[in-house]
Amino acid sequence: MASSEEDGTVEEKENNNKKRTKSALATAWLTFYNIAMTAGWLVLAITMLRFYLQKGTHKGLYRSIARTLKFFQTFALVEVSVTSLVFGMVRTSVIVTGVQVCSRIFMVWFVTNSIRQIQNEESVILFLVVWTLTEITRYSYYTFKLLHHLPYFIKWARYNLFIVLYPLGVLLTLYAALPLVRSSGMCSMRLPNKYNVSFDYYYCLIIVMLSYIPLFPQLYFHMLRQRRKVLHGEVIVEKDD
Ligand SMILES: CCCCCCCCCCCCC/C=C/C(=O)SCCNC(=O)CCNC(=O)[C@H](O)C(C)(C)COP(=O)(O)OP(=O)(O)OC[C@H]1O[C@@H](n2cnc3c(N)ncnc32)[C@H](O)[C@@H]1OP(=O)(O)O
């Protein structure tokens, strides 16, 4: 009897040790990831600012940051795959984060990167500025929180700036994308052709973007709930994914 109780305690201790090791590894990984992402978006902000101050124009700015932007925006997939799915490290919704990250990646690779003519549009630069401000705030919030030294103004910025920046960023993004796809007729196939298939990238983009109409309110209300929880201490009953 005594021995089985002791076995139970040994097993519990081992389990607790395993949990502690796992949580220490998770915290180390998250700290590294969030510092790297904050640094990446800060580099983008500084590069954009320097470019504008030196050249006095936004023309050519996108090309000067394209590589870094593609790298850090695509790297955010790690957040959805490794951090949330594999390790279940954060209390975030995989669906919410997934939609956010995938729509940004879609915008970077399939719209801005593939349609050269829009890269010098002011609206492209504006949505990049909005994304950059958001991500510097978001990743520095996570980093300081993990280090247990979270300045109030970062917490405030994380859960207030999105109220304006989110709709602005989405609208600017959509506005930037559409007009030139139509006029350039790029990535489209017109009839007649030897495959007898027609494809219009412009309408394809519109359909993809329309999907954001039902998705966006969910993302926005999710953030408003997070805001009430974090800034006003409201208890929110979360639904499962
Ligand atoms: C499906 C594809 C569709 C394609 C459609 C394409 C159409 C294209 C249309 C245009 C697309 C534009 C898209 C982008 C627009 C913009 O970004 S505009 C710029 C403004 N943006 C914002 O303000 C974004 C605001 N939104 C968010 O931040 C998101 O909801 C989020 C990124 C998904 C984050 O949500 P969530 O993680 O749930 O909220 P938090 O409060 O931050 O975190 C919850 C808890 O999880 C912890 N946590 C999360 N991540 C981390 C991490 N990396 N490290 C450590 N901890 C993390 C966090 O601390 C919280 O923990 P607790 O406080 O303990 O609960």
The ligand as an SDF file (V2000), in Angstrom:
LIG
                    3D

 65 67  0  0  0  0  0  0  0  0999 V2000
   -7.8350   32.5480  -45.0810 C   0  0  0  0  0  0  0  0  0  0  0  0
   -7.2040   33.4060  -46.1130 C   0  0  0  0  0  0  0  0  0  0  0  0
   -8.0680   34.5480  -46.4900 C   0  0  0  0  0  0  0  0  0  0  0  0
   -7.3760   35.3940  -47.4980 C   0  0  0  0  0  0  0  0  0  0  0  0
   -8.1270   36.6570  -47.7050 C   0  0  0  0  0  0  0  0  0  0  0  0
   -7.2890   37.7010  -48.3160 C   0  0  0  0  0  0  0  0  0  0  0  0
   -8.0040   38.9780  -48.3700 C   0  0  0  0  0  0  0  0  0  0  0  0
   -7.0800   40.0940  -48.0660 C   0  0  0  0  0  0  0  0  0  0  0  0
   -7.7960   41.1750  -47.3990 C   0  0  0  0  0  0  0  0  0  0  0  0
   -6.9080   42.1280  -46.6650 C   0  0  0  0  0  0  0  0  0  0  0  0
   -6.1130   41.4580  -45.6140 C   0  0  0  0  0  0  0  0  0  0  0  0
   -5.4910   42.3730  -44.6590 C   0  0  0  0  0  0  0  0  0  0  0  0
   -5.0960   41.6090  -43.4330 C   0  0  0  0  0  0  0  0  0  0  0  0
   -4.3630   42.3230  -42.4020 C   0  0  0  0  0  0  0  0  0  0  0  0
   -4.6780   43.4580  -41.9240 C   0  0  0  0  0  0  0  0  0  0  0  0
   -3.9710   44.0580  -40.8200 C   0  0  0  0  0  0  0  0  0  0  0  0
   -3.2030   43.5080  -40.0660 O   0  0  0  0  0  0  0  0  0  0  0  0
   -4.2860   45.6490  -40.6500 S   0  0  0  0  0  0  0  0  0  0  0  0
   -3.2030   46.1980  -39.3750 C   0  0  0  0  0  0  0  0  0  0  0  0
   -3.8370   46.1860  -38.0040 C   0  0  0  0  0  0  0  0  0  0  0  0
   -3.9000   44.8380  -37.4990 N   0  0  0  0  0  0  0  0  0  0  0  0
   -4.1710   44.5540  -36.2470 C   0  0  0  0  0  0  0  0  0  0  0  0
   -4.3560   45.4320  -35.4080 O   0  0  0  0  0  0  0  0  0  0  0  0
   -4.2290   43.1070  -35.9000 C   0  0  0  0  0  0  0  0  0  0  0  0
   -5.0070   42.8930  -34.6560 C   0  0  0  0  0  0  0  0  0  0  0  0
   -5.3220   41.4970  -34.5940 N   0  0  0  0  0  0  0  0  0  0  0  0
   -4.6080   40.6530  -33.9620 C   0  0  0  0  0  0  0  0  0  0  0  0
   -3.6720   40.9830  -33.2820 O   0  0  0  0  0  0  0  0  0  0  0  0
   -5.0780   39.2570  -34.1840 C   0  0  0  0  0  0  0  0  0  0  0  0
   -6.3330   39.0050  -33.7960 O   0  0  0  0  0  0  0  0  0  0  0  0
   -4.0950   38.1450  -33.8150 C   0  0  0  0  0  0  0  0  0  0  0  0
   -2.8010   38.4240  -34.5280 C   0  0  0  0  0  0  0  0  0  0  0  0
   -4.6400   36.8670  -34.3830 C   0  0  0  0  0  0  0  0  0  0  0  0
   -3.8280   37.9800  -32.2900 C   0  0  0  0  0  0  0  0  0  0  0  0
   -4.8970   37.4180  -31.6170 O   0  0  0  0  0  0  0  0  0  0  0  0
   -4.7230   36.6250  -30.2490 P   0  0  0  0  0  0  0  0  0  0  0  0
   -3.4110   35.9050  -30.2210 O   0  0  0  0  0  0  0  0  0  0  0  0
   -5.9010   35.7860  -29.9740 O   0  0  0  0  0  0  0  0  0  0  0  0
   -4.7620   37.7890  -29.1980 O   0  0  0  0  0  0  0  0  0  0  0  0
   -3.7650   38.1940  -28.0550 P   0  0  0  0  0  0  0  0  0  0  0  0
   -4.5640   38.9540  -27.0500 O   0  0  0  0  0  0  0  0  0  0  0  0
   -2.6160   38.9140  -28.6300 O   0  0  0  0  0  0  0  0  0  0  0  0
   -3.2270   36.8070  -27.4490 O   0  0  0  0  0  0  0  0  0  0  0  0
   -4.0510   35.8490  -26.7390 C   0  0  0  0  0  0  0  0  0  0  0  0
   -3.1810   35.1110  -25.7330 C   0  0  0  0  0  0  0  0  0  0  0  0
   -2.1530   34.3910  -26.4060 O   0  0  0  0  0  0  0  0  0  0  0  0
   -0.8840   34.9210  -26.0340 C   0  0  0  0  0  0  0  0  0  0  0  0
   -0.0490   34.9610  -27.2190 N   0  0  0  0  0  0  0  0  0  0  0  0
   -0.4800   35.0410  -28.4960 C   0  0  0  0  0  0  0  0  0  0  0  0
    0.5520   35.0500  -29.3320 N   0  0  0  0  0  0  0  0  0  0  0  0
    1.6700   35.0020  -28.5780 C   0  0  0  0  0  0  0  0  0  0  0  0
    3.0580   34.9970  -28.8530 C   0  0  0  0  0  0  0  0  0  0  0  0
    3.5270   35.0820  -30.1050 N   0  0  0  0  0  0  0  0  0  0  0  0
    3.9030   34.9230  -27.8180 N   0  0  0  0  0  0  0  0  0  0  0  0
    3.4910   34.8550  -26.5400 C   0  0  0  0  0  0  0  0  0  0  0  0
    2.1670   34.8630  -26.2030 N   0  0  0  0  0  0  0  0  0  0  0  0
    1.2900   34.9330  -27.2090 C   0  0  0  0  0  0  0  0  0  0  0  0
   -1.1550   36.2920  -25.4610 C   0  0  0  0  0  0  0  0  0  0  0  0
   -0.1850   36.7280  -24.5620 O   0  0  0  0  0  0  0  0  0  0  0  0
   -2.4820   36.0740  -24.7990 C   0  0  0  0  0  0  0  0  0  0  0  0
   -2.2700   35.3900  -23.5830 O   0  0  0  0  0  0  0  0  0  0  0  0
   -3.1500   35.6910  -22.2650 P   0  0  0  0  0  0  0  0  0  0  0  0
   -3.0910   37.1830  -22.0610 O   0  0  0  0  0  0  0  0  0  0  0  0
   -2.5030   34.9260  -21.1920 O   0  0  0  0  0  0  0  0  0  0  0  0
   -4.5520   35.2270  -22.5920 O   0  0  0  0  0  0  0  0  0  0  0  0
  1  2  1  0
  2  3  1  0
  3  4  1  0
  4  5  1  0
  5  6  1  0
  6  7  1  0
  7  8  1  0
  8  9  1  0
  9 10  1  0
 10 11  1  0
 11 12  1  0
 12 13  1  0
 13 14  1  0
 14 15  2  0
 15 16  1  0
 16 17  2  0
 16 18  1  0
 18 19  1  0
 19 20  1  0
 20 21  1  0
 21 22  1  0
 22 23  2  0
 22 24  1  0
 24 25  1  0
 25 26  1  0
 26 27  1  0
 27 28  2  0
 27 29  1  0
 29 30  1  0
 29 31  1  0
 31 32  1  0
 31 33  1  0
 31 34  1  0
 34 35  1  0
 35 36  1  0
 36 37  2  0
 36 38  1  0
 36 39  1  0
 39 40  1  0
 40 41  2  0
 40 42  1  0
 40 43  1  0
 43 44  1  0
 44 45  1  0
 45 46  1  0
 45 60  1  0
 46 47  1  0
 47 48  1  0
 47 58  1  0
 48 49  1  0
 48 57  1  0
 49 50  2  0
 50 51  1  0
 51 52  1  0
 51 57  2  0
 52 53  1  0
 52 54  2  0
 54 55  1  0
 55 56  2  0
 56 57  1  0
 58 59  1  0
 58 60  1  0
 60 61  1  0
 61 62  1  0
 62 63  2  0
 62 64  1  0
 62 65  1  0
M  END
$$$$
